[in-house]
Amino acid sequence: MTSRLSKTVVLLMCSAATGVLAMTAAAQDTASNAAHTPNQIVQTEATDGPGEVSPWAYSAKQGIGASYEAYKDFHYSDDAATGKVSKVWFSLADGIVTETMSGLIHEAQIRELQIAIVGKGYVALETTDTTSKIEYIHTDFEGRPLSPAYRLTNTDKQGRFVIVKDIFTDPDHQTLMMRITVTALKGPVTPYIVLDPSVANTSGDDQGRATTTALQAFEGKAALSLKASAPFKKATVGFTGKDGLTDLLAAKKLGKLSSDTGGVKGNIRLIGELSPVNSSTTFDVALGFGATPAAADAEAAATLKTGYTKVLANYNGEGAAIGWEDYLASLSELKSLIPVTEDNGKLIYASALALKVQEDRTYSGALIASLSNPWGDTTTPKVGATGYKAVWPRDFYQVAMAMAALGDKETPVAAFRYLPKVQVGPHTPGNKGDGGWYLQKAHVDGTPEWVGVQLDQTAMPIMLGWKLENLGLISKAELVGSYKTSLKKAADFLSFGGTPNLGWNNQKITPPYSQQERWEEQEGHSPSTTAAVIAGLLVASDIATQAGDATSAATYKSKALDYSAKLDQRLYTTKGEVTGSPQSYYLRISRSEDANNPGAQDERNGRVGLRGDKVIDAGFLELVRYGVRPATDAKIAQSLTVIDDESLAENLRVKYTFEGKYPGFRRYGNDGYGEDQVTGGNYAVFGQSSPNQRGRVWPIFTGERGHYEVALAAAKGATDTDITRIRQTYVAAMEYFANDGLMLPEQVWDGMGAPSPHGYAVGDGTDSATPLAWSHAEYVKLLRSVRDRKVWDYYPVVADQLEK
């Protein structure tokens, strides 16, 4: 179909249906992490053929996008009100289109798409020779984005030309659309489209064809075709390093033209020459995807036939079409959160869009961590890798809870119903051990990727189910049914543990001692993990009671109370020396039953492991968030005095204050998941870690601290002054960390060590991963908590049972 169906139809359907989730991904797909997150997916490396090796694209994305698609019965379907499901995603970085996915959300088909300009005596590329500005095309009268459609304005640093690109997808076809306007300012110029494919999610093994009507690449059952509104003057395909771009840079014109790769597979690049521009010219470009070049070509042709104006209107949801406007309008709490922002709602609208974009369109409810490959520009895609385009139940929980906080009544339900796909059991490929736990990291189709056991990721699905029933988004009958089929298995694992036998993992797990904590790097007792385990078990006890399973209800409660009673003994040291003299505070990790003898941590991310009391984090705040400890708890307050000490040794320090007013926090002291302090270079360049690597500040921790401040204020009777302080400190800080495209990063540059070659200013997002879904989720939940004057993730049933 060529247009979206009417809004009335979909809204009625949604209403009827309503009646009836580092990491993070704290470890990258690199050899340096093989000791603790080995990849279960074994693939043959793609060949670059005669071409040179290419990395993935820069990961600090300025924007991401995909079409809005409506559910039918909480599933994506061509029979839903929005018609044929578009399964195309894109990202923007350095002023250009970067990884564009088609099919499943992790299946990248291109590395980058940019414009080269040839003028009198020069060749210029958008990535290196222009300054870029990003805007949302479709906004309300206050400038809040209403769809993830973007305008990039790239201005030549020498003032010779300007390129304006409008970028979005066609909701009715498998196509990315761009309108490109080239304006010559100092003499005629000739624009060239430079397409670097990565078909089937690798840089190699591609074949290509180039004609004046299309640039095509294909591998196996994946293909793409780029067409323009006017035929190319010339077109060529070649192997990287020996391709048309090489010719342009050397001779300012295309050399010998090649129409195909002659059956040879490798890393290729395609170039299409557009008509010369004397003043200003606009070109429409469509990049179609399909199982064959012909199918991809047909998708691109259909989009061009529909035309820019109508495709954009359909994407936005203007008029009778169903699109992003309609999704935002369905969020019952969105507008009410604007008054508690400090930017008049711009970031909350962008966050709502970004969270929904990062859901797969085949596996409904499959919420990924980020539409990016961390430090992609020094990561070689010799084999297909998901990067952060995968499911971690922890990030997943954060996102599902945030969407519920926005008033999304469908996505959190689809997410909850998706979770059995990533719960280990008889259906899990290769599983021969105890089940009930949830995969560390999985493809959206449930394929196991990393198989470490993280107990918080097994608790959070239980917590999500309880919360959704409490909110009225699922029925008691559904919650009880889920308990019987999946949640009970999870609660049993949290109670008794078990022995996995999946891939490399056959280590016996004895809760609450976790094989990996929430950063996927260390084993032991962890405050944040234990908080989730206790909360998950007490919530499971309540669900078991509703299910008439009194025996299990009593067991889960007994286990939770036991874990709670021993928590301080295991994790609150009274002899910690992180400050250089004995102090009391919560540890990050303890490997014993005695917090004053916590053992040493393992070397991770190039950093030598330190004694447990030397490494602190603020994970203990999760104890307050979930109701395991009151906000007024003296041990929490004392631990915060240590966290807030900015005079700690640089390696051990956690807190940093930006511009004298915005608080930021690292994951933990001695963190090596970040740029090299000596060279300023990326993390684990081409898989090799360095002891000089340093993890930076993560915006999510500003949100976590803000949540604690909300809880503390609520415990003392929150005043307007309290709420204003929290808004101006924590809400404003998270908004400060967003980039010009309103994307929140995983990490921001703290100015420590050698400057990055990327030229980050302090507070800028790094090349780690932007946007991070968890960062946006934490911001959304903080706003909801501030508005409600109580913590959104709080579980009163947890506090009530611990107080009895």
N, C-alpha and C positions, 0 to 999 in steps of 0.2 A: 504494500500500500504506500501511497505517496504522502499521506498526511496522518496526523494523530486523530483519534476519535474524540468525541466531545467530552468536555470536562464533566458535564452532568452525569454521564454514564459511569465514569470512573469514581466519582465521588459517592455515587449511590452504592456502587460495588464495595468501596472501602467501608462505608457506613454499615452495610450488611455484614461484611466480614468481621467488623469490630464487635458486632453484637454476638455473633456466634462464638561479644566480648565484647632489646629488648629486651625473651625480652620481657621485657623488650626483646627484642632481638639484640641481645647483647653480644652475640657472637656472629661473625660473618662466615660465609662459605669459603674459608681459606684454610690452607694447610696448618697455619699457626694455631688453629683451634681444634685440631684433630684429636687432641688428648681428651677433650671433654664434650665436644659436639660433633662427632664424626657423622658424615652424611650417609644415609642409608641408600641413597639413590646412586647406583653405579652406572656411568654412561661412558661411551667411547668419545674421545675428544674429536671435535669437528676439525677438519683440515682447512687451513687458510689457502691451500693451493699455492698458486704463484703470488698471492697477495701477502701484504704485511699484516702483522697482528694488530687488531684494534681493541681498545678497552671499551667498557660500557661508557655511558655518558655521565656528565657531572650530576651529582645526586642532590644538590641543593636546589630543589625545584621551586620555580616562581609560581607555578600553577599546575593543577591537574584537572582533568575533565573526562566526562563520559555522558551519554544520554540518560535521562531519567526514564525508567521503565516501571510500569505498575505491576503489582502482583495479581495473580489469579489464585485464590485460595492459598495465599502466602508463598506462592511459587512463581518464578518467572516463566512466562509462557507466551507463545505467539498468539494465543487465544485471549490474552488479557486485553484490557481496554486500550492499551497503547499499541497493540498490533505486534508486528514482527520485532523480536527483541534485538536491539543493537548490542553487540559484544565487542565494542571498540573503546579503548581508553588511551589517553595521551598525557604526556607531561611536558612542561616547558622549563628550560634552564638556559642561562647564558643568552637569552633572547631568541632561542630557537625551539623547534619541536624536538624533544628527545624521545626516549623509549616510548613507542606506541604499541599497545598490546591488542591482540585480536584472538578471540576464542575464549580460553580461560584467562583470568586476570594476570597471571604471571607469564603468559606466552608472548614475549616481545617479538615484534616483527621488523622493527627498524631500530637503529641506534640513534640516528639523528637526521634531521631534514633542515637544511638551511639554504640561504641565497648567497651566491657569489656575484660580485659586481665588477665588471671590467669597464674601465674608463680610459681616458687618454693617458697612457703611461703608468697605469696602476691596475692591480687586482686587489679587491678587498673582500673579506669574509665577515659575516655578521658576528661570529663568535669572538673574533680577535680585533676587529677594526671599527666596531660601533659601540656606542653606549645605549643601553636598553631601558625602556620604561614599560611597565605592565599596568594595564587597567582592565576592569571588568566591563564588558560591552553593555550588559543589561543590568541596570541598578534601579533602586527606587529613588524618590526625590531627595533622600538623605545620603545617597551614595552607597547604600547597602547592596551587596551583590544579590541578584535574583536568579542567576544561573552561572555555571562554570564555563562561560564563553569569554574569551580573552582578546584583548587588543595589545599587541606588542609593537612599540614604536622604536625602531633601531636607527639611530642617527650616526652617520659616519663621523669619526673623531676629527676628521679634517674638513668637515662641512661640505662634502662633495655630493651627498645623496641622503635620502631618508627612505626607509622601508617600513611600511605599516602593514601588519598582518593581523587579520581577524581569524580566530581559531576555535573550532568546536566540532562536534560530530553530528552526523545525520542520524536522527533517531529512528528512521525508517529503513536505513541501509547500513551495511558494514563498511562505513566510510568515515574518514577524517576529512573535514573541509577547511580550506583556507582561502581567504580573499587577500591578495597581495597587491599593495599599491606602492609602486616605485616612483619616487620623485627625484629627478636630476636637478642639482643645484649649481653645478659648475661644468656644464657641458654634457653632451650625450653619454649615456651609459648603456651597457648591455647586461641584463640579469640572467643568471644561470641557476637552475634548481639543482642542488647537490643532494642526492638521496643515498644514504648509507644504510642498507638493509641489514637486518640480523634475523632473517627468516627462521622460524621454528626455535627462536630463543637462543641462538648461538651466532657468533660472528662468521663462522665458516660454513662450508658445505653448500653455499648458495650458488644458484645459476641465475643468469639474467638475460633480458632482451631489451633493446632500446630502439624505438622507432620515433618518428615525428608525432605519433599519436599517443604513445604510452611508454613509460619506464616500468619494467616489470622484473620481479625477482621471485624465485620459488625454490622450495625444498620440500620433498615429500608431499604431504597433503596440505601444505601451507603456501600461499602465494599472495602477492600484492601487485597492484597496478596503479601508477600515478598518471593522471590525465589532467590537462589544462584546458581552459576555455577556448584557447586558440592553439593550433598545432605548434610544436617546437620547430624552430628553424633548423636545429641540428640536435642529434641525440647520440649518446655513446655509453657503453658499459665497459668496465675494465676491472682488473684486480687491484686492490688498494696498493698505492705506491707506484702503480704503473697505469693509472687511470686518467680520465679526463680532467680531474682536478689537478693532478700533477702537471698536465699540459698547460692548464690555465695559469697556474702559479709561475711556470717557467717561461711561457711564451705569450701569455695574455690572450690566448685563443685555443680552441680545441684543435688537437692534432688529428692523426688518423682516426677515423670513426670506426667503432666496432658495434655491430648490431646484436651480437650475442656472445656468450662465453664458450661457444663451441663444444658444449657438453662437459666442459671442465668445471669442477666444483671448487669453491674457495671463498675467500673474503672479497666481496665485490663492492663497487661504487658505481652509481648511475648519474649521468649529467644530462640535463635538458636545457638547450639554449632558447630563451624567450626573445620576443621582438625587442629591438632597440628602443630606448626611452629618451625622447628629447626634452620633455617637460615632466609629465606625470601620466602614468598608465596603470590600469588595474587589471589583474589577472585573477581568475578563479581557478583553484586547484583542488582536485579530489583524489584522495589516496584510498583506494578500495582494497578490501581483503576478501579472500575466499579460498576454497580448497584447490582451485586451479587458477592459472593466469586469466583464463577466459571468464571465470566466475568473478574474480576480483575486478576485472575490467568492466564487467556489467554493473557491478555495484557502484564504481566510480562514475560511470556514464550516467546512471540513474540519478545520482546526486547532482551532477552538473545540469542535467535536464530539469530537475526540480528548481534549481536556482538558489542563489545565496539568500535572498530575502525570505523565501518560504521555509527553507531548511532551518535558518536561524530562528524564525518565529516558532516553528514546530519544536525546536530544541528548548527554547525559552518557555514554551507553554502559553504563548500569546493567543488571544482570540479563543477560538473553539478548540485549538490543539491542546493536548495534555502534555505538559513538560515540567520543567523545574519550578516555575511559579506555583504550580499546583502542589508539588511536594512541600514547598515551604509553607504554603497556606494550610496544609494538613497538620502542621506541627502546632499543636494547641497551646504550647507554652512559650513558643519562640518570641513573640512580641512582648510578652510580659517580662522577659529577661533583659530587654534593651535598657530599661532604667537602671539596672545594676551594673552595666558596663561603664567603662571610662572612655570609650571611643564611639559612643552613640550607636552601638550595635553592629558595626561593620564586621568585626571578627566573629561574632556569634553567628551571623548569617553565612560567612565564609566557612565556618566550622561545620555548620549543618550540611552544607553542600559537600565539603571535603569528606566527611564521614560516610555519606551515602554513596559518593563516587567510588569509594574504596571497598565495595562489595562486589563479589563475583556475580555475573549475570546468568550463569548456568546453575550454580549451586546456591540457591537463594539462602540468604543469611550468612554466607561465608564472608566474614569480615577480616580483612587482612591488616597487617601492621603498618605498611607504607607502600605507596606506589613508586618505589625507588630501589636501587641497588646501592647500598652504602659504599661510599668512596669509590663510586663506579668508574671514575676516570683513571684509576690505577688497578682495576679488576678486569682480568682478561676473560671473556666469555668463550673459552674453548669448549666448555660443556654448558648445557642449559642450567641456569641457576635461578632460583626464585628471588634471591636477595631477601628483602622484607615483604615481598608480595606473597605472603603465606599466612597460615593461621597459627597463632599462638593463643591458646585459651585464655591466658592472662590479659593480653592486649584486647582480645575479643570481648572479654567481660567488660573492660573499661568502656569500649565503644558501644556495646549493647546498652549498658547502663546510661551512657550519655544520651543515646538516642531516645531512650525512655524519658530521660529528664527533659528533652525537647518537646515531648508530647507525641513522638512517633509511636503509633499504636500497632504498627505492623512489623517493622524491621526487627525490633527486639524479639518478637514472637518467632519470626522466621529464623532468627539467630539461635534461639533456644532449641528449636526443633532440628536445627542443623547439627547440634553438638554431638549426638550419638555417632555421627560419621567419624569423629576424631577421638572417640573413646575406645580404648584398647579392649578387644574381645575376640571371639572366634572369627569375626569377619575381617580382622586386621591382617593384611598380608604379612606372612612370615611369623606371626605371633604363635609361640608355643608355651607361654608362661601365664602367670596370673594376670587377670585383667581388672577392669574397673577404673584404672587411671587414664588420664588423657594425654595424648601425644604431645611431646615437647613442641614440635613444629611439624606442620603437615601441609601438603598441597591442598588446594580447595576441594579437590575430589577425594580427600581423605588419605592419599598416599603418604605413608610415613616418611618424613625427611630426617628429623632428629628424634632420637628415642630415649633421651634422659628423662628421669622421673622428677617432676617438680610438684610438690604436694599442694602448693597454692593453686596450681592450674587444675588440680583435681577437686579442690574445694569450691572454686568459683562458679562452675556450672550449677552446683547445688544452690548457692547463694542467689544466682540469677533467677533460677526457677521460683524460689520462694518470693523474691522481690516482684516478679511479674504477676504472680497470683495475688500478692498483696496489693498491687496496683490495679487489679482487675483486668489485666491484659490477657491472662489465661485463666481458665476455670480451675476450681479445686479438683474437679475430676481429671483434668489434664495433668495437673501437678502430681496427683496421686498415681496416675498412670505412668508418668515419667519416673516417679520414684520406684515403681515396681520393675520397670524395664531397664533403667540406667542409673538413676541417682542413688539407689540403695547400694549398687555395686561400688560406686565412688565412695560413699560413706563407709562401707565395709573396708575398703582399701585404706582410708584415712584412719580407721580404727585398728586394723590388724596388720596392715602392710601386705607384703607379698614378694614374690620373686619373679620379675619380668624375665622373659626369654624371647627377646625381640632384637634382632641384629646383634650388636656388640653387648647389649645390656642384659646381664644375668645376675646383677647384684641384689641381694636381699634388701628390701626396704623396710625399715622399722620406724614408723611415725612416732613423734613429729620430726625426727631426724630425716632430713631430705637429701636425696642424692644430689640435687642442685637447688640453690636458692633462686630468687626471682631474677637474678642477672645471669643465671645459667653457667656459673663459673666455679662455685665452691660447694662442697657438701658440708652438712652439719646442721645445727640448730640455728634458726634465723628468726628474729622478731617478726618480720613481715610475713614469712611463710607460716610461722606458728599462729599468728593472728588470723590468717585466712583459714587454717586448719581448724582452729577452735570455733570460729564463726561458722564454717561449713558444717561441722558436726552438730552444733547446737541448732542450726537451721534444719539439718537433716532429722534431728530428734523431733522437732516440731512437725515436720512433714510426715515422719513415721507415725506419730500420734494420730495425725489426720487420716493416715492410711490404715489405722487399726493395728499397727505393728508395735505393740507396747514393748516387747522384748528388745527390739532393735532401738527403739526410742530411748530406753533406759541405758543401753550399751553406749550409744553415741553420746549421751549426756555425761555418763560416767567417764568416758575417755576424754571428753573436752574439759571437764572439771579437773581431771588429773593433769592434762597438759597445761592448763592454766595455773594450777597450784605449783608446778615445777618450773614455770617459765622464768621467774626471776633467778632462781637457783642456777639455771642453765645459762642465762643470758645477761644478767645484770651484775657487772663486776663492781667490786668495791675497792679494787687495787689496780685499776687500769692506769697505764702510764702514757697515754697518747699525748698528754700535755707536758710530760717530763716529770711529773710528780703524781703520787697516788690520787686517783679520782674515782668517783662512782658514776657509772653510765651504762646504757645498753650497748652491747657489742653488735657488730655486724654479723659475725659467725662465731659459734663455739662448737668445738668438736668433742666436748666432754659434758659430763653432767654438772661440772663445776665451772661457773663463769670466771672464777679467779685462776683457773688453769685451763684456758680455752684451746690450747694447742696452736700450731702454726697453720697458716693457709697455704694453698698450692700456688706455684707460679702461674700467672695468667696474663695474657696479652703482653708478654715480654717483661712483666714486672715480677721480681723475686717475691715469693710469699713471705709475709711478716707474721709475727706472733699475733694472735687474735685480738688482744687488747689494744694493739697499735692501729687497728683499722675500724673506723666508725662510719656509720651512715645514719640516716633518719628513718630507716625502715620501721622503727618502733612506733612511729606515728600511726601506722596501720592498726595498731592495737586500739587506738582511740577511734579511728574512723569506723571500725566495725562494731564497736561496743564492748570489746574485751577488757579495756581499762577505761576509767573515766578521764576526761580531759584534765581534771584537777589532780591527777595522780602525781605525787611528789617525785617519783622516779622518772616520770616523763619530763617533768619540768627540769630536773637536775640534768638529764641527758641533753636537753636542748641547750643548756648553758655551754656544754662542751661542743656541740654541733655549731653553735653560733660564734665560737672563738675563731676569729679571723687571723689571730696571731700564731696559730698552729704552724708547725713546719710545713713548708709548701707541699711536700709529698703527701702529708696526712690531712691537710686542710680540706674542708667540705664547703664552707659558705663563702660566697663572694657577693659584694654589693656593687651594683652597676649604677653609674651616675649619682652615687651617693644616696640612692633611695630605693632601688629595685633589688630585692633579694634573689639570689640564685644559688643553686646547690649542685655539687657533683654527686654522682651515684654513691661514692664512698671514697675514703682516703686510699691512696696507693692504686687508683684506677688507671689502667693502661689502655683503655679502649678509646683512643683518640690520636690526634696528630703528634708527630715527633717534636719534642721540645728543642732539639738541637738543630734540625734541618727545617722544621716547619712543615715537612711533608706529610702525606696522608698516613692513615693507620695501615699497618701491615701491607706495605706496597708490594703488589704482586705476590701476596701470600707470606711475606717475610716480616715477622714481628721484630720490634726493637725494644730494648730496655728503656729507651728514652721516650716511649709513647706515653701520652697523658690524657686520660679521660677528662672531658670538659664539663661545663655546666649544662644541666638538663632542665628545660622549662617545666617538666611535669612535677619536679620537686617544689617549685614555687607554688604550684597548685596544691600539692599535698600539705605544705605548711599552711597555706590559706585555709584548707579544710580544718586543720587542727585549731586554727585561730577562731574559726566559726564555732567549733565545738566548745572551745573554752569560753567564748563569749556567751554562748547559749547556756552553759552550765552556771554562769553568774548572772543570767538575765540580760541578754543582749540589748544594748542601747543603740540609738541611731548613731552615736559617736563611734561605737565599736564597729558598726557596719561600714561607716564612712572610712574608717582607718583601714579596714580589710580591703575595701574596694581600691583605695588610693595606693595601697602597698602591693597586694598580691594580684588583684585583678589587673591593675595597671601594669604590673611587671610582666605578666603573661602577654599582654597586648604589645608591650615594648619589644618582646622577643619575636614577634611576627615579622615576616619580611614584607616587601612592597606588594606582593601578591596575596597577602593575608594568609600565608602558610606558616604554621608553627613547626619548628625543627625538632629533631631529637636532641641535638647539642648546639650550644652557642659558644662563640669564641670568647675566652676569658682574658686574653692578652698575655697569658703566661708562656714564657719560652720564646723561641724564634718565631717571627711572623710567618704566616702561611703564604705560599706563593699565590694563593687566591686573593690576597690583600684584604682579609677580613678586618672590619672594624670591630671593636669590643662590643659584644652583644649580638653580632651577626650570626645567623645559622651557619654551621660548618657543612662540609661535604659528607657528613655521616648519613643522615636521611632526613629529607624534608619533602612533603609534610609527614610527621609522625602522627598516626591516628590517635595514639594514646595521649599525645600532647593536646590535640584538639579536644579529645574526650575529657581530659582533666579540666580544661578551661570551661567547657560546657557545664560540667558537674559543679565546678566552683561557683559559677553564676547561679545555678539552681540552689545550691546550698546557701549562698548569700541572700538570695531572694527569700527563701523559706526560713532563714535564720536557724537552720538545723542541717546536719550533714546528710547529703543525699544517699550515701552508701552505708548509712548507719542501720544496724539491725537491732531493734529494741528487744526482740526475742532473745538475742545473745546477752545483752546487758541484764535482762530480767532473770535469766537462768543462772548467771554467774553471781547475782546478788542474793539469790535464795540460799 
